[in-house]
Amino acid sequence: MMKFKDKITLVTGSARGIGKAILTKFVEEGAIGIIWDVQTELAQKTAQELTEKGGKVFVVTDVDVRNLDSVEKATEQVLKQYGRI
């Protein structure tokens, strides 16, 4: 049973470390994982790893959560893709 099937899960800093571990668990449980990170290459690598395992992932790079404009632009991208967060 997938606990989070088709739920949208956004994790900031999810290209590596704790953020990646958290996002991975949600994706394994059926969530659509949203990767927000400033590290483009690592974010793409993480997305590839998760999709190769059958996960659903959407990557938004160059997101600096210290910058409101950056967060607003990233939010718009997710809402355009899925209509919700």
Stockholm file with secondary structure:
# STOCKHOLM 1.0

chainA/1-85         MMKFKDKITLVTGSARGIGKAILTKFVEEGAIGIIWDVQTELAQKTAQELTEKGGKVFVVTDVDVRNLDSVEKATEQVLKQYGRI
#=GR chainA/1-85 SS CCTTTTCEEEEETTTSHHHHHHHHHHHHTTCEEEEEESCHHHHHHHHHHHHHTTCEEEEEESCCTTCHHHHHHHHHHHHHHHSCC
#=GC SS_cons        CCTTTTCEEEEETTTSHHHHHHHHHHHHTTCEEEEEESCHHHHHHHHHHHHHTTCEEEEEESCCTTCHHHHHHHHHHHHHHHSCC
//
